[in-house]
Amino acid sequence: YNEMQSLPYTLSLSLKRRCCYDNRKCYYVRIDRMYSNGSVEHVLYEEYKGIDRYKAIKRFQSLQKSHPGINATMDIEKRSWER
């Protein structure tokens, strides 16, 4: 564990929209630490219901602002198979 913690890493922030229980939408905010040897450690994982879309986007933006230089990805568009 100590060896892995001493490896160089990059942080990745993501906001994703997915289907969850009962075909409802959920939003996931994650921060992952990706090490140079290919392993990934989950630093932060938050789930928001579809009605809390605004809160998820606001949280994503605040995390992006508090971690300058982080690799940020926002994937919240409807898929082609959704109505």
Distance bins in CASP14 RR format, pairs under 12 A and 6 or more apart:
PFRMAT RR
TARGET T0000
AUTHOR 0000-0000-0000
RMODE 2
METHOD distances of the structure
MODEL  1
1 7 0 0 0 0 0 1 0 0 0 0 0
1 35 0 0 0 0 0 1 0 0 0 0 0
1 39 0 0 0 0 0 1 0 0 0 0 0
1 41 0 0 0 0 0 1 0 0 0 0 0
3 35 0 0 0 0 0 1 0 0 0 0 0
3 36 0 0 0 0 0 1 0 0 0 0 0
3 37 0 0 0 0 1 0 0 0 0 0 0
3 39 0 0 0 0 0 1 0 0 0 0 0
4 33 0 0 0 0 1 0 0 0 0 0 0
4 34 0 0 0 0 0 1 0 0 0 0 0
4 35 1 0 0 1 0 0 0 0 0 0 0
4 36 0 0 0 0 0 1 0 0 0 0 0
4 37 1 0 0 1 0 0 0 0 0 0 0
4 38 0 0 0 0 0 1 0 0 0 0 0
4 39 1 0 0 1 0 0 0 0 0 0 0
4 40 0 0 0 0 0 1 0 0 0 0 0
4 41 0 0 0 0 1 0 0 0 0 0 0
5 33 0 0 0 0 1 0 0 0 0 0 0
5 35 0 0 0 0 1 0 0 0 0 0 0
5 37 0 0 0 0 0 1 0 0 0 0 0
5 39 0 0 0 0 0 1 0 0 0 0 0
5 41 0 0 0 0 1 0 0 0 0 0 0
6 35 0 0 0 0 1 0 0 0 0 0 0
6 36 0 0 0 0 0 1 0 0 0 0 0
6 37 0 0 0 0 0 1 0 0 0 0 0
7 33 0 0 0 0 1 0 0 0 0 0 0
7 34 0 0 0 0 0 1 0 0 0 0 0
7 35 1 0 1 0 0 0 0 0 0 0 0
7 36 1 0 1 0 0 0 0 0 0 0 0
7 37 1 0 0 1 0 0 0 0 0 0 0
7 38 0 0 0 0 1 0 0 0 0 0 0
7 39 0 0 0 0 1 0 0 0 0 0 0
7 40 0 0 0 0 0 1 0 0 0 0 0
7 41 0 0 0 0 0 1 0 0 0 0 0
8 33 0 0 0 0 0 1 0 0 0 0 0
8 34 0 0 0 0 1 0 0 0 0 0 0
8 35 1 0 0 1 0 0 0 0 0 0 0
8 36 1 0 1 0 0 0 0 0 0 0 0
8 37 0 0 0 0 1 0 0 0 0 0 0
8 38 0 0 0 0 0 1 0 0 0 0 0
9 31 0 0 0 0 0 1 0 0 0 0 0
9 32 0 0 0 0 1 0 0 0 0 0 0
9 33 1 0 1 0 0 0 0 0 0 0 0
9 34 1 0 0 1 0 0 0 0 0 0 0
9 35 1 0 1 0 0 0 0 0 0 0 0
9 36 1 0 0 1 0 0 0 0 0 0 0
9 37 0 0 0 0 1 0 0 0 0 0 0
9 38 0 0 0 0 1 0 0 0 0 0 0
9 39 0 0 0 0 1 0 0 0 0 0 0
9 40 0 0 0 0 1 0 0 0 0 0 0
9 41 0 0 0 0 1 0 0 0 0 0 0
9 43 0 0 0 0 0 1 0 0 0 0 0
9 70 0 0 0 0 0 1 0 0 0 0 0
9 71 0 0 0 0 0 1 0 0 0 0 0
10 31 0 0 0 0 0 1 0 0 0 0 0
10 32 0 0 0 0 1 0 0 0 0 0 0
10 33 1 0 0 1 0 0 0 0 0 0 0
10 34 1 0 1 0 0 0 0 0 0 0 0
10 35 0 0 0 0 1 0 0 0 0 0 0
10 36 0 0 0 0 1 0 0 0 0 0 0
10 38 0 0 0 0 0 1 0 0 0 0 0
10 40 0 0 0 0 0 1 0 0 0 0 0
10 41 0 0 0 0 0 1 0 0 0 0 0
10 43 0 0 0 0 0 1 0 0 0 0 0
10 67 0 0 0 0 0 1 0 0 0 0 0
10 69 0 0 0 0 1 0 0 0 0 0 0
10 70 0 0 0 0 1 0 0 0 0 0 0
10 71 1 0 0 1 0 0 0 0 0 0 0
10 72 0 0 0 0 0 1 0 0 0 0 0
11 30 0 0 0 0 0 1 0 0 0 0 0
11 31 1 0 0 1 0 0 0 0 0 0 0
11 32 1 0 0 1 0 0 0 0 0 0 0
11 33 1 0 1 0 0 0 0 0 0 0 0
11 34 1 0 0 1 0 0 0 0 0 0 0
11 35 0 0 0 0 0 1 0 0 0 0 0
11 40 0 0 0 0 0 1 0 0 0 0 0
11 41 0 0 0 0 0 1 0 0 0 0 0
11 42 0 0 0 0 0 1 0 0 0 0 0
11 43 1 0 0 1 0 0 0 0 0 0 0
11 44 0 0 0 0 1 0 0 0 0 0 0
11 63 0 0 0 0 1 0 0 0 0 0 0
11 64 0 0 0 0 0 1 0 0 0 0 0
11 66 0 0 0 0 0 1 0 0 0 0 0
11 67 1 0 0 1 0 0 0 0 0 0 0
11 68 0 0 0 0 0 1 0 0 0 0 0
11 69 0 0 0 0 1 0 0 0 0 0 0
11 70 1 0 1 0 0 0 0 0 0 0 0
11 71 1 0 0 1 0 0 0 0 0 0 0
11 72 0 0 0 0 1 0 0 0 0 0 0
11 73 0 0 0 0 0 1 0 0 0 0 0
12 29 0 0 0 0 0 1 0 0 0 0 0
12 30 1 0 0 1 0 0 0 0 0 0 0
12 31 1 0 0 1 0 0 0 0 0 0 0
12 32 1 0 1 0 0 0 0 0 0 0 0
12 33 1 0 0 1 0 0 0 0 0 0 0
12 34 1 0 0 1 0 0 0 0 0 0 0
12 35 0 0 0 0 0 1 0 0 0 0 0
12 40 0 0 0 0 1 0 0 0 0 0 0
12 41 0 0 0 0 0 1 0 0 0 0 0
12 42 0 0 0 0 0 1 0 0 0 0 0
12 43 0 0 0 0 1 0 0 0 0 0 0
12 44 0 0 0 0 0 1 0 0 0 0 0
12 63 0 0 0 0 0 1 0 0 0 0 0
12 64 0 0 0 0 0 1 0 0 0 0 0
12 67 0 0 0 0 0 1 0 0 0 0 0
12 69 0 0 0 0 0 1 0 0 0 0 0
12 70 1 0 0 1 0 0 0 0 0 0 0
12 71 1 0 1 0 0 0 0 0 0 0 0
12 72 1 0 0 1 0 0 0 0 0 0 0
12 73 1 0 0 1 0 0 0 0 0 0 0
13 28 0 0 0 0 0 1 0 0 0 0 0
13 29 1 0 0 1 0 0 0 0 0 0 0
13 30 1 0 0 1 0 0 0 0 0 0 0
13 31 1 0 1 0 0 0 0 0 0 0 0
13 32 0 0 0 0 1 0 0 0 0 0 0
13 33 0 0 0 0 0 1 0 0 0 0 0
13 34 0 0 0 0 0 1 0 0 0 0 0
13 42 0 0 0 0 0 1 0 0 0 0 0
13 43 0 0 0 0 1 0 0 0 0 0 0
13 44 0 0 0 0 1 0 0 0 0 0 0
13 45 0 0 0 0 0 1 0 0 0 0 0
13 46 0 0 0 0 0 1 0 0 0 0 0
13 59 0 0 0 0 0 1 0 0 0 0 0
13 60 1 0 0 1 0 0 0 0 0 0 0
13 61 0 0 0 0 0 1 0 0 0 0 0
13 62 0 0 0 0 0 1 0 0 0 0 0
13 63 1 0 1 0 0 0 0 0 0 0 0
13 64 1 0 0 1 0 0 0 0 0 0 0
13 65 0 0 0 0 0 1 0 0 0 0 0
13 66 0 0 0 0 1 0 0 0 0 0 0
13 67 1 0 0 1 0 0 0 0 0 0 0
13 68 0 0 0 0 0 1 0 0 0 0 0
13 69 0 0 0 0 1 0 0 0 0 0 0
13 70 1 0 1 0 0 0 0 0 0 0 0
13 71 1 0 0 1 0 0 0 0 0 0 0
13 72 1 0 1 0 0 0 0 0 0 0 0
13 73 1 0 0 1 0 0 0 0 0 0 0
13 74 0 0 0 0 1 0 0 0 0 0 0
13 75 0 0 0 0 0 1 0 0 0 0 0
14 27 0 0 0 0 0 1 0 0 0 0 0
14 28 1 0 0 1 0 0 0 0 0 0 0
14 29 1 0 0 1 0 0 0 0 0 0 0
14 30 1 0 1 0 0 0 0 0 0 0 0
14 31 0 0 0 0 1 0 0 0 0 0 0
14 32 1 0 0 1 0 0 0 0 0 0 0
14 34 0 0 0 0 0 1 0 0 0 0 0
14 40 0 0 0 0 0 1 0 0 0 0 0
14 42 0 0 0 0 0 1 0 0 0 0 0
14 43 0 0 0 0 0 1 0 0 0 0 0
14 44 0 0 0 0 0 1 0 0 0 0 0
14 45 0 0 0 0 0 1 0 0 0 0 0
14 46 0 0 0 0 0 1 0 0 0 0 0
14 56 0 0 0 0 0 1 0 0 0 0 0
14 60 0 0 0 0 1 0 0 0 0 0 0
14 63 0 0 0 0 0 1 0 0 0 0 0
14 64 0 0 0 0 0 1 0 0 0 0 0
14 70 0 0 0 0 0 1 0 0 0 0 0
14 71 0 0 0 0 1 0 0 0 0 0 0
14 72 1 0 0 1 0 0 0 0 0 0 0
14 73 1 0 1 0 0 0 0 0 0 0 0
14 74 1 0 0 1 0 0 0 0 0 0 0
14 75 1 0 0 1 0 0 0 0 0 0 0
14 76 0 0 0 0 0 1 0 0 0 0 0
15 26 0 0 0 0 0 1 0 0 0 0 0
15 27 1 0 0 1 0 0 0 0 0 0 0
15 28 1 0 0 1 0 0 0 0 0 0 0
15 29 1 0 1 0 0 0 0 0 0 0 0
15 30 0 0 0 0 1 0 0 0 0 0 0
15 31 0 0 0 0 0 1 0 0 0 0 0
15 44 0 0 0 0 0 1 0 0 0 0 0
15 45 0 0 0 0 0 1 0 0 0 0 0
15 46 0 0 0 0 1 0 0 0 0 0 0
15 47 0 0 0 0 0 1 0 0 0 0 0
15 48 0 0 0 0 1 0 0 0 0 0 0
15 53 0 0 0 0 0 1 0 0 0 0 0
15 55 0 0 0 0 0 1 0 0 0 0 0
15 56 1 0 0 1 0 0 0 0 0 0 0
15 57 1 0 0 1 0 0 0 0 0 0 0
15 58 0 0 0 0 0 1 0 0 0 0 0
15 59 0 0 0 0 1 0 0 0 0 0 0
15 60 1 0 1 0 0 0 0 0 0 0 0
15 61 0 0 0 0 1 0 0 0 0 0 0
15 62 0 0 0 0 0 1 0 0 0 0 0
15 63 0 0 0 0 1 0 0 0 0 0 0
15 64 0 0 0 0 1 0 0 0 0 0 0
15 72 0 0 0 0 1 0 0 0 0 0 0
15 73 1 0 0 1 0 0 0 0 0 0 0
15 74 1 0 1 0 0 0 0 0 0 0 0
15 75 1 0 0 1 0 0 0 0 0 0 0
15 76 1 0 0 1 0 0 0 0 0 0 0
15 77 0 0 0 0 0 1 0 0 0 0 0
16 25 0 0 0 0 0 1 0 0 0 0 0
16 26 0 0 0 0 1 0 0 0 0 0 0
16 27 1 0 0 1 0 0 0 0 0 0 0
16 28 1 0 1 0 0 0 0 0 0 0 0
16 29 0 0 0 0 1 0 0 0 0 0 0
16 30 1 0 0 1 0 0 0 0 0 0 0
16 32 0 0 0 0 0 1 0 0 0 0 0
16 45 0 0 0 0 0 1 0 0 0 0 0
16 46 0 0 0 0 0 1 0 0 0 0 0
16 47 0 0 0 0 0 1 0 0 0 0 0
16 48 0 0 0 0 0 1 0 0 0 0 0
16 56 0 0 0 0 1 0 0 0 0 0 0
16 57 0 0 0 0 0 1 0 0 0 0 0
16 60 0 0 0 0 0 1 0 0 0 0 0
16 73 0 0 0 0 1 0 0 0 0 0 0
16 74 0 0 0 0 1 0 0 0 0 0 0
16 75 1 0 1 0 0 0 0 0 0 0 0
16 76 1 0 0 1 0 0 0 0 0 0 0
16 77 0 0 0 0 0 1 0 0 0 0 0
16 79 0 0 0 0 0 1 0 0 0 0 0
17 24 0 0 0 0 0 1 0 0 0 0 0
17 25 1 0 0 1 0 0 0 0 0 0 0
17 26 1 0 0 1 0 0 0 0 0 0 0
17 27 1 0 1 0 0 0 0 0 0 0 0
17 28 0 0 0 0 1 0 0 0 0 0 0
17 29 0 0 0 0 0 1 0 0 0 0 0
17 47 0 0 0 0 0 1 0 0 0 0 0
17 48 0 0 0 0 1 0 0 0 0 0 0
17 49 0 0 0 0 0 1 0 0 0 0 0
17 50 0 0 0 0 1 0 0 0 0 0 0
17 52 0 0 0 0 0 1 0 0 0 0 0
17 53 0 0 0 0 1 0 0 0 0 0 0
17 56 0 0 0 0 1 0 0 0 0 0 0
17 57 0 0 0 0 0 1 0 0 0 0 0
17 60 0 0 0 0 0 1 0 0 0 0 0
17 73 0 0 0 0 0 1 0 0 0 0 0
17 74 0 0 0 0 1 0 0 0 0 0 0
17 75 1 0 0 1 0 0 0 0 0 0 0
17 76 1 0 1 0 0 0 0 0 0 0 0
17 77 1 0 0 1 0 0 0 0 0 0 0
17 78 0 0 0 0 1 0 0 0 0 0 0
17 79 0 0 0 0 1 0 0 0 0 0 0
17 82 0 0 0 0 1 0 0 0 0 0 0
18 24 0 0 0 0 0 1 0 0 0 0 0
18 25 1 0 0 1 0 0 0 0 0 0 0
18 26 1 0 1 0 0 0 0 0 0 0 0
18 27 1 0 0 1 0 0 0 0 0 0 0
18 28 1 0 0 1 0 0 0 0 0 0 0
18 30 0 0 0 0 0 1 0 0 0 0 0
18 47 0 0 0 0 1 0 0 0 0 0 0
18 48 0 0 0 0 0 1 0 0 0 0 0
18 49 0 0 0 0 0 1 0 0 0 0 0
18 50 0 0 0 0 0 1 0 0 0 0 0
18 56 0 0 0 0 0 1 0 0 0 0 0
18 75 0 0 0 0 1 0 0 0 0 0 0
18 76 0 0 0 0 1 0 0 0 0 0 0
18 78 0 0 0 0 0 1 0 0 0 0 0
18 79 0 0 0 0 1 0 0 0 0 0 0
18 82 0 0 0 0 0 1 0 0 0 0 0
19 25 1 0 0 1 0 0 0 0 0 0 0
19 26 1 0 0 1 0 0 0 0 0 0 0
19 27 0 0 0 0 0 1 0 0 0 0 0
19 28 0 0 0 0 0 1 0 0 0 0 0
19 50 0 0 0 0 0 1 0 0 0 0 0
19 78 0 0 0 0 0 1 0 0 0 0 0
19 79 0 0 0 0 1 0 0 0 0 0 0
19 81 0 0 0 0 0 1 0 0 0 0 0
19 82 0 0 0 0 1 0 0 0 0 0 0
20 26 1 1 0 0 0 0 0 0 0 0 0
20 27 0 0 0 0 1 0 0 0 0 0 0
20 28 0 0 0 0 1 0 0 0 0 0 0
20 47 1 0 0 1 0 0 0 0 0 0 0
20 48 0 0 0 0 0 1 0 0 0 0 0
20 49 0 0 0 0 1 0 0 0 0 0 0
20 50 0 0 0 0 1 0 0 0 0 0 0
21 47 0 0 0 0 0 1 0 0 0 0 0
21 49 0 0 0 0 1 0 0 0 0 0 0
21 50 0 0 0 0 0 1 0 0 0 0 0
22 49 0 0 0 0 0 1 0 0 0 0 0
22 50 0 0 0 0 0 1 0 0 0 0 0
23 50 0 0 0 0 0 1 0 0 0 0 0
23 82 0 0 0 0 1 0 0 0 0 0 0
23 83 0 0 0 0 0 1 0 0 0 0 0
24 47 0 0 0 0 0 1 0 0 0 0 0
24 48 0 0 0 0 0 1 0 0 0 0 0
24 49 1 0 0 1 0 0 0 0 0 0 0
24 50 1 0 0 1 0 0 0 0 0 0 0
24 51 0 0 0 0 1 0 0 0 0 0 0
24 52 0 0 0 0 0 1 0 0 0 0 0
24 53 0 0 0 0 0 1 0 0 0 0 0
25 47 0 0 0 0 0 1 0 0 0 0 0
25 48 0 0 0 0 1 0 0 0 0 0 0
25 49 1 0 0 1 0 0 0 0 0 0 0
25 50 1 0 1 0 0 0 0 0 0 0 0
25 51 0 0 0 0 1 0 0 0 0 0 0
25 52 0 0 0 0 0 1 0 0 0 0 0
25 53 1 0 0 1 0 0 0 0 0 0 0
25 56 0 0 0 0 0 1 0 0 0 0 0
25 76 0 0 0 0 1 0 0 0 0 0 0
25 77 0 0 0 0 0 1 0 0 0 0 0
25 78 0 0 0 0 1 0 0 0 0 0 0
25 79 0 0 0 0 0 1 0 0 0 0 0
25 82 0 0 0 0 1 0 0 0 0 0 0
25 83 0 0 0 0 0 1 0 0 0 0 0
26 46 0 0 0 0 0 1 0 0 0 0 0
26 47 1 0 1 0 0 0 0 0 0 0 0
26 48 1 0 0 1 0 0 0 0 0 0 0
26 49 1 0 0 1 0 0 0 0 0 0 0
26 50 1 0 0 1 0 0 0 0 0 0 0
26 51 0 0 0 0 0 1 0 0 0 0 0
26 52 0 0 0 0 1 0 0 0 0 0 0
26 53 0 0 0 0 1 0 0 0 0 0 0
26 56 0 0 0 0 1 0 0 0 0 0 0
26 76 0 0 0 0 0 1 0 0 0 0 0
27 45 0 0 0 0 0 1 0 0 0 0 0
27 46 0 0 0 0 1 0 0 0 0 0 0
27 47 1 0 0 1 0 0 0 0 0 0 0
27 48 1 0 1 0 0 0 0 0 0 0 0
27 49 1 0 0 1 0 0 0 0 0 0 0
27 50 1 0 0 1 0 0 0 0 0 0 0
27 51 0 0 0 0 0 1 0 0 0 0 0
27 52 1 0 0 1 0 0 0 0 0 0 0
27 53 1 0 0 1 0 0 0 0 0 0 0
27 54 0 0 0 0 1 0 0 0 0 0 0
27 55 0 0 0 0 1 0 0 0 0 0 0
27 56 1 1 0 0 0 0 0 0 0 0 0
27 57 1 0 0 1 0 0 0 0 0 0 0
27 58 0 0 0 0 0 1 0 0 0 0 0
27 59 0 0 0 0 1 0 0 0 0 0 0
27 60 0 0 0 0 1 0 0 0 0 0 0
27 74 0 0 0 0 0 1 0 0 0 0 0
27 75 0 0 0 0 0 1 0 0 0 0 0
27 76 1 0 0 1 0 0 0 0 0 0 0
28 42 0 0 0 0 0 1 0 0 0 0 0
28 44 0 0 0 0 0 1 0 0 0 0 0
28 45 1 0 0 1 0 0 0 0 0 0 0
28 46 1 0 0 1 0 0 0 0 0 0 0
28 47 1 0 1 0 0 0 0 0 0 0 0
28 48 1 0 0 1 0 0 0 0 0 0 0
28 49 0 0 0 0 0 1 0 0 0 0 0
28 50 0 0 0 0 0 1 0 0 0 0 0
28 52 0 0 0 0 0 1 0 0 0 0 0
28 53 0 0 0 0 0 1 0 0 0 0 0
28 56 1 0 0 1 0 0 0 0 0 0 0
28 59 0 0 0 0 0 1 0 0 0 0 0
28 60 0 0 0 0 0 1 0 0 0 0 0
28 73 0 0 0 0 0 1 0 0 0 0 0
28 74 0 0 0 0 0 1 0 0 0 0 0
28 75 0 0 0 0 1 0 0 0 0 0 0
28 76 0 0 0 0 0 1 0 0 0 0 0
29 42 0 0 0 0 0 1 0 0 0 0 0
29 43 0 0 0 0 0 1 0 0 0 0 0
29 44 1 0 0 1 0 0 0 0 0 0 0
29 45 1 0 0 1 0 0 0 0 0 0 0
29 46 1 0 1 0 0 0 0 0 0 0 0
29 47 0 0 0 0 1 0 0 0 0 0 0
29 48 1 0 0 1 0 0 0 0 0 0 0
29 52 0 0 0 0 0 1 0 0 0 0 0
29 53 0 0 0 0 0 1 0 0 0 0 0
29 55 0 0 0 0 1 0 0 0 0 0 0
29 56 1 0 1 0 0 0 0 0 0 0 0
29 57 0 0 0 0 1 0 0 0 0 0 0
29 58 0 0 0 0 0 1 0 0 0 0 0
29 59 1 0 1 0 0 0 0 0 0 0 0
29 60 1 0 1 0 0 0 0 0 0 0 0
29 61 0 0 0 0 0 1 0 0 0 0 0
29 62 0 0 0 0 1 0 0 0 0 0 0
29 63 1 0 0 1 0 0 0 0 0 0 0
29 64 0 0 0 0 0 1 0 0 0 0 0
29 72 0 0 0 0 0 1 0 0 0 0 0
29 73 0 0 0 0 0 1 0 0 0 0 0
29 74 0 0 0 0 1 0 0 0 0 0 0
29 75 0 0 0 0 0 1 0 0 0 0 0
29 76 0 0 0 0 0 1 0 0 0 0 0
30 40 0 0 0 0 0 1 0 0 0 0 0
30 41 0 0 0 0 0 1 0 0 0 0 0
30 42 1 0 0 1 0 0 0 0 0 0 0
30 43 0 0 0 0 1 0 0 0 0 0 0
30 44 1 0 0 1 0 0 0 0 0 0 0
30 45 1 0 1 0 0 0 0 0 0 0 0
30 46 1 0 0 1 0 0 0 0 0 0 0
30 47 0 0 0 0 1 0 0 0 0 0 0
30 48 0 0 0 0 0 1 0 0 0 0 0
30 56 0 0 0 0 0 1 0 0 0 0 0
30 59 0 0 0 0 0 1 0 0 0 0 0
30 60 0 0 0 0 1 0 0 0 0 0 0
30 63 0 0 0 0 1 0 0 0 0 0 0
30 70 0 0 0 0 0 1 0 0 0 0 0
30 71 0 0 0 0 0 1 0 0 0 0 0
30 72 0 0 0 0 0 1 0 0 0 0 0
30 73 0 0 0 0 1 0 0 0 0 0 0
30 74 0 0 0 0 0 1 0 0 0 0 0
30 75 0 0 0 0 0 1 0 0 0 0 0
31 40 0 0 0 0 0 1 0 0 0 0 0
31 41 0 0 0 0 1 0 0 0 0 0 0
31 42 1 0 0 1 0 0 0 0 0 0 0
31 43 1 0 1 0 0 0 0 0 0 0 0
31 44 1 0 1 0 0 0 0 0 0 0 0
31 45 0 0 0 0 1 0 0 0 0 0 0
31 46 0 0 0 0 1 0 0 0 0 0 0
31 59 0 0 0 0 0 1 0 0 0 0 0
31 60 0 0 0 0 0 1 0 0 0 0 0
31 63 1 0 0 1 0 0 0 0 0 0 0
31 64 0 0 0 0 0 1 0 0 0 0 0
31 66 0 0 0 0 0 1 0 0 0 0 0
31 67 1 0 0 1 0 0 0 0 0 0 0
31 70 1 0 0 1 0 0 0 0 0 0 0
31 71 0 0 0 0 0 1 0 0 0 0 0
31 72 0 0 0 0 1 0 0 0 0 0 0
31 73 0 0 0 0 0 1 0 0 0 0 0
32 38 0 0 0 0 0 1 0 0 0 0 0
32 39 0 0 0 0 0 1 0 0 0 0 0
32 40 1 0 1 0 0 0 0 0 0 0 0
32 41 1 0 0 1 0 0 0 0 0 0 0
32 42 1 0 1 0 0 0 0 0 0 0 0
32 43 1 0 0 1 0 0 0 0 0 0 0
32 44 0 0 0 0 1 0 0 0 0 0 0
32 45 0 0 0 0 1 0 0 0 0 0 0
32 70 0 0 0 0 0 1 0 0 0 0 0
32 71 0 0 0 0 1 0 0 0 0 0 0
32 72 0 0 0 0 0 1 0 0 0 0 0
32 73 0 0 0 0 0 1 0 0 0 0 0
33 39 0 0 0 0 1 0 0 0 0 0 0
33 40 1 0 0 1 0 0 0 0 0 0 0
33 41 1 0 1 0 0 0 0 0 0 0 0
33 42 1 0 0 1 0 0 0 0 0 0 0
33 43 1 0 1 0 0 0 0 0 0 0 0
33 44 0 0 0 0 1 0 0 0 0 0 0
33 67 0 0 0 0 0 1 0 0 0 0 0
33 70 0 0 0 0 0 1 0 0 0 0 0
33 71 0 0 0 0 0 1 0 0 0 0 0
34 40 1 0 1 0 0 0 0 0 0 0 0
34 41 0 0 0 0 1 0 0 0 0 0 0
34 42 0 0 0 0 0 1 0 0 0 0 0
34 43 0 0 0 0 0 1 0 0 0 0 0
34 70 0 0 0 0 0 1 0 0 0 0 0
34 71 0 0 0 0 1 0 0 0 0 0 0
35 41 1 0 0 1 0 0 0 0 0 0 0
43 63 0 0 0 0 0 1 0 0 0 0 0
43 67 0 0 0 0 0 1 0 0 0 0 0
43 70 0 0 0 0 0 1 0 0 0 0 0
44 59 0 0 0 0 1 0 0 0 0 0 0
44 60 0 0 0 0 0 1 0 0 0 0 0
44 62 0 0 0 0 0 1 0 0 0 0 0
44 63 1 0 0 1 0 0 0 0 0 0 0
44 66 0 0 0 0 0 1 0 0 0 0 0
44 67 0 0 0 0 0 1 0 0 0 0 0
44 70 0 0 0 0 0 1 0 0 0 0 0
45 59 0 0 0 0 0 1 0 0 0 0 0
46 52 0 0 0 0 0 1 0 0 0 0 0
46 55 0 0 0 0 1 0 0 0 0 0 0
46 56 1 0 0 1 0 0 0 0 0 0 0
46 58 0 0 0 0 0 1 0 0 0 0 0
46 59 1 0 0 1 0 0 0 0 0 0 0
46 60 0 0 0 0 1 0 0 0 0 0 0
46 62 0 0 0 0 0 1 0 0 0 0 0
46 63 0 0 0 0 1 0 0 0 0 0 0
47 55 0 0 0 0 0 1 0 0 0 0 0
47 56 0 0 0 0 1 0 0 0 0 0 0
47 59 0 0 0 0 0 1 0 0 0 0 0
48 54 0 0 0 0 1 0 0 0 0 0 0
48 55 1 0 1 0 0 0 0 0 0 0 0
48 56 1 1 0 0 0 0 0 0 0 0 0
48 57 0 0 0 0 1 0 0 0 0 0 0
48 58 0 0 0 0 1 0 0 0 0 0 0
48 59 1 0 0 1 0 0 0 0 0 0 0
48 60 0 0 0 0 1 0 0 0 0 0 0
48 76 0 0 0 0 0 1 0 0 0 0 0
49 55 0 0 0 0 1 0 0 0 0 0 0
49 56 0 0 0 0 1 0 0 0 0 0 0
50 56 0 0 0 0 1 0 0 0 0 0 0
50 57 0 0 0 0 0 1 0 0 0 0 0
50 76 0 0 0 0 0 1 0 0 0 0 0
52 58 0 0 0 0 1 0 0 0 0 0 0
52 59 0 0 0 0 1 0 0 0 0 0 0
53 59 0 0 0 0 0 1 0 0 0 0 0
53 60 0 0 0 0 0 1 0 0 0 0 0
53 74 0 0 0 0 0 1 0 0 0 0 0
53 76 1 0 0 1 0 0 0 0 0 0 0
54 60 0 0 0 0 0 1 0 0 0 0 0
54 61 0 0 0 0 0 1 0 0 0 0 0
54 76 0 0 0 0 0 1 0 0 0 0 0
55 61 0 0 0 0 0 1 0 0 0 0 0
55 62 0 0 0 0 0 1 0 0 0 0 0
56 62 0 0 0 0 0 1 0 0 0 0 0
56 63 0 0 0 0 0 1 0 0 0 0 0
56 74 0 0 0 0 1 0 0 0 0 0 0
56 75 0 0 0 0 0 1 0 0 0 0 0
56 76 0 0 0 0 1 0 0 0 0 0 0
57 63 0 0 0 0 0 1 0 0 0 0 0
57 64 0 0 0 0 0 1 0 0 0 0 0
57 74 1 0 0 1 0 0 0 0 0 0 0
57 76 1 0 0 1 0 0 0 0 0 0 0
58 64 0 0 0 0 0 1 0 0 0 0 0
58 65 0 0 0 0 0 1 0 0 0 0 0
59 65 0 0 0 0 0 1 0 0 0 0 0
59 66 0 0 0 0 0 1 0 0 0 0 0
59 74 0 0 0 0 0 1 0 0 0 0 0
60 66 0 0 0 0 0 1 0 0 0 0 0
60 67 0 0 0 0 0 1 0 0 0 0 0
60 70 0 0 0 0 0 1 0 0 0 0 0
60 72 1 0 0 1 0 0 0 0 0 0 0
60 73 0 0 0 0 1 0 0 0 0 0 0
60 74 1 0 0 1 0 0 0 0 0 0 0
60 75 0 0 0 0 0 1 0 0 0 0 0
60 76 0 0 0 0 1 0 0 0 0 0 0
61 67 0 0 0 0 0 1 0 0 0 0 0
61 70 0 0 0 0 0 1 0 0 0 0 0
61 72 0 0 0 0 1 0 0 0 0 0 0
61 74 0 0 0 0 1 0 0 0 0 0 0
62 72 0 0 0 0 0 1 0 0 0 0 0
63 69 0 0 0 0 0 1 0 0 0 0 0
63 70 1 0 0 1 0 0 0 0 0 0 0
63 72 0 0 0 0 1 0 0 0 0 0 0
63 74 0 0 0 0 0 1 0 0 0 0 0
64 70 1 0 0 1 0 0 0 0 0 0 0
64 71 0 0 0 0 0 1 0 0 0 0 0
64 72 1 0 1 0 0 0 0 0 0 0 0
64 73 0 0 0 0 0 1 0 0 0 0 0
64 74 0 0 0 0 1 0 0 0 0 0 0
65 72 0 0 0 0 0 1 0 0 0 0 0
66 72 0 0 0 0 0 1 0 0 0 0 0
76 82 0 0 0 0 0 1 0 0 0 0 0
END
